[in-house]
Amino acid sequence: MGCRIRIVRVQAGSDVAAVTLSAKRQGDSYVLNGQKAWIAQGDIADCLIVIARTGEGPGALGLSAFIVDAFLPGVSHTTLGAIAPRSWAHLRFDNVRVPMENILGKSGQGFIIALDILDRFRMTVGGAAIGFSRRAVDIALRHALQRKIYQGRLLDLQMVKAALAKMEIALSASSLLTAQAAWHLDHGRTFAKYSAVAKYFATEQAGKIVDDAIQILGAAGVVAGSQLERLYRQIRPLRIYEGSSETLLMNIASTLDAHRVQHREDLQ
Ligand SMILES: Cc1cc2nc3c(=O)[nH]c(=O)nc-3n(C[C@H](O)[C@H](O)[C@H](O)COP(=O)(O)OP(=O)(O)OC[C@H]3O[C@@H](n4cnc5c(N)ncnc54)[C@H](O)[C@@H]3O)c2cc1C
């Protein structure tokens, strides 16, 4: 389709099924009314994937996904500023008329589509976290090599070495978990749990890695406008969108195999 697409789940936050934006059938169209907060690319997207309440059933069963042209009459946005540079906006839909054929999949399947998109995107957020982390590790290592201290280098100090080693271990584990999720997706296997694990681990570790890198730089790590300051702010939202860390932990816990251990006498 060649357009910038953004997913709009509408006012639900962590409670993905609690969508309020309504889509009422009128002849061959649906008419969308409501709003959505915190949409990445909301002010530059050409196409929006909008999850709206069509009412086929209660809660999660009454949602549908629509492909919506962002330039249709009635679609408007308010641009937001984030702690790290990015396109971000609140969206409004006032009597936006969308042709029936713009339903993605079937009506009533919006919740499944929203979850499927989230499952796919989570590992990509893990990938972004790895990129930010790698930059932070490289900055810290270079500084530790160059900084002269106690008639040697900062890197010669055992605790600095240990800190860098732990950063490298966390980064390697993040990379392997993200690759594992991608491998399961590429091989047509069930991948949702692996994607959640990768996103949780890589984004949580990235926050710690960037913080540890700042510690290794000392005062030089807290200079306004420095690369580490940018990384510090850039990494933070990753633990909130595409599933916050807390909701991911709940998802992962729900995949634990209780049946496997329930009747095992040897585990008592
Ligand atoms: C940069 C950015 C871009 C975004 N882009 C999009 C987008 O393109 N499309 C879109 O639809 N949304 C987008 N969002 C919104 C994002 O999906 C929500 O912010 C996220 O789902 C959390 O919802 P909330 O902000 O309403 O927080 P809430 O749902 O109010 O949660 C607040 C806090 O409570 C925690 N919490 C929630 N449930 C539980 C629980 N059961 N147990 C313990 N803690 C819990 C959460 O983890 C969070 O820490 C974006 C957000 C950000 C920051």
PDBQT file of the ligand as one rigid body, heavy atoms in Angstrom, charges set to zero:
ROOT
HETATM    1  C1  LIG A 301       5.948   6.387  23.126  1.00  0.00    +0.000 C 
HETATM    2  C2  LIG A 301       4.610   5.690  23.147  1.00  0.00    +0.000 A 
HETATM    3  C3  LIG A 301       4.012   5.321  21.950  1.00  0.00    +0.000 A 
HETATM    4  C4  LIG A 301       2.752   4.708  21.961  1.00  0.00    +0.000 A 
HETATM    5  N1  LIG A 301       2.176   4.356  20.761  1.00  0.00    +0.000 NA
HETATM    6  C5  LIG A 301       0.972   3.754  20.747  1.00  0.00    +0.000 A 
HETATM    7  C6  LIG A 301       0.344   3.392  19.511  1.00  0.00    +0.000 A 
HETATM    8  O1  LIG A 301       0.881   3.625  18.436  1.00  0.00    +0.000 OA
HETATM    9  N2  LIG A 301      -0.871   2.785  19.566  1.00  0.00    +0.000 N 
HETATM   10  C7  LIG A 301      -1.495   2.531  20.748  1.00  0.00    +0.000 A 
HETATM   11  O2  LIG A 301      -2.592   1.982  20.738  1.00  0.00    +0.000 OA
HETATM   12  N3  LIG A 301      -0.940   2.870  21.935  1.00  0.00    +0.000 NA
HETATM   13  C8  LIG A 301       0.274   3.479  21.954  1.00  0.00    +0.000 A 
HETATM   14  N4  LIG A 301       0.853   3.847  23.146  1.00  0.00    +0.000 N 
HETATM   15  C9  LIG A 301       0.098   3.649  24.366  1.00  0.00    +0.000 C 
HETATM   16  C10 LIG A 301       0.558   2.417  25.116  1.00  0.00    +0.000 C 
HETATM   17  O3  LIG A 301       0.049   1.266  24.483  1.00  0.00    +0.000 OA
HETATM   18  C11 LIG A 301       0.049   2.546  26.566  1.00  0.00    +0.000 C 
HETATM   19  O4  LIG A 301       0.697   3.666  27.147  1.00  0.00    +0.000 OA
HETATM   20  C12 LIG A 301       0.335   1.300  27.361  1.00  0.00    +0.000 C 
HETATM   21  O5  LIG A 301      -0.443   0.214  26.909  1.00  0.00    +0.000 OA
HETATM   22  C13 LIG A 301       0.031   1.512  28.850  1.00  0.00    +0.000 C 
HETATM   23  O6  LIG A 301      -1.241   2.031  28.973  1.00  0.00    +0.000 OA
HETATM   24  P1  LIG A 301      -1.477   3.367  29.816  1.00  0.00    +0.000 P 
HETATM   25  O7  LIG A 301      -0.453   4.376  29.431  1.00  0.00    +0.000 OA
HETATM   26  O8  LIG A 301      -2.908   3.723  29.674  1.00  0.00    +0.000 OA
HETATM   27  O9  LIG A 301      -1.167   2.954  31.306  1.00  0.00    +0.000 OA
HETATM   28  P2  LIG A 301      -2.127   2.121  32.251  1.00  0.00    +0.000 P 
HETATM   29  O10 LIG A 301      -2.801   1.037  31.495  1.00  0.00    +0.000 OA
HETATM   30  O11 LIG A 301      -2.974   3.084  33.003  1.00  0.00    +0.000 OA
HETATM   31  O12 LIG A 301      -1.059   1.475  33.247  1.00  0.00    +0.000 OA
HETATM   32  C14 LIG A 301      -0.357   2.287  34.217  1.00  0.00    +0.000 C 
HETATM   33  C15 LIG A 301       0.662   1.413  34.923  1.00  0.00    +0.000 C 
HETATM   34  O13 LIG A 301      -0.005   0.330  35.562  1.00  0.00    +0.000 OA
HETATM   35  C16 LIG A 301       0.614  -0.871  35.183  1.00  0.00    +0.000 C 
HETATM   36  N5  LIG A 301      -0.338  -1.962  35.164  1.00  0.00    +0.000 N 
HETATM   37  C17 LIG A 301      -1.375  -2.119  34.320  1.00  0.00    +0.000 A 
HETATM   38  N6  LIG A 301      -2.015  -3.280  34.584  1.00  0.00    +0.000 NA
HETATM   39  C18 LIG A 301      -1.338  -3.847  35.613  1.00  0.00    +0.000 A 
HETATM   40  C19 LIG A 301      -1.499  -5.044  36.352  1.00  0.00    +0.000 A 
HETATM   41  N7  LIG A 301      -2.498  -5.887  36.087  1.00  0.00    +0.000 N 
HETATM   42  N8  LIG A 301      -0.642  -5.320  37.339  1.00  0.00    +0.000 NA
HETATM   43  C20 LIG A 301       0.361  -4.461  37.638  1.00  0.00    +0.000 A 
HETATM   44  N9  LIG A 301       0.571  -3.299  36.989  1.00  0.00    +0.000 NA
HETATM   45  C21 LIG A 301      -0.271  -3.006  35.989  1.00  0.00    +0.000 A 
HETATM   46  C22 LIG A 301       1.191  -0.624  33.814  1.00  0.00    +0.000 C 
HETATM   47  O14 LIG A 301       2.217  -1.530  33.512  1.00  0.00    +0.000 OA
HETATM   48  C23 LIG A 301       1.697   0.796  33.966  1.00  0.00    +0.000 C 
HETATM   49  O15 LIG A 301       2.963   0.754  34.569  1.00  0.00    +0.000 OA
HETATM   50  C24 LIG A 301       2.106   4.445  23.180  1.00  0.00    +0.000 A 
HETATM   51  C25 LIG A 301       2.728   4.818  24.384  1.00  0.00    +0.000 A 
HETATM   52  C26 LIG A 301       3.953   5.424  24.387  1.00  0.00    +0.000 A 
HETATM   53  C27 LIG A 301       4.611   5.792  25.701  1.00  0.00    +0.000 C 
ENDROOT
TORSDOF 0
